[in-house]
Amino acid sequence: MFTVSIGSACGGIFFHLISENWFAKSNYKFLINAACALVFLVGFWLSLVFGLAQVGLWD
């Protein structure tokens, strides 16, 4: 499942850039982390669906 690895890596990079670098000293750290986690889960889900669709296991 190569696509899942790539999707998860992109989500992790997004999480790191947003949470640790751009908004490191924000007062809304919990909301930023929740939004980043949501983006990560959506990217993971879409990459999983794409990978399963390519091998014919997603109908």
C-alpha positions, 0 to 999 in steps of 0.5 A: 500500500504505497499510496497510504504511506505517501498520504500519511507522510504528506499529512505528517509533513503538513502537521509538522509545518502548521503546528510546530513551525508556523503557529508554535506560539499561538493561543489556539494550539488545541484548535490548530492541532485538531484541524491538523489532525483532521487534515491528516485523517482525511489525507490518510483516508483518501490515499487508502481509498485511492490505493484500494480502488487501484487494485480493485478492492474498493467498489 
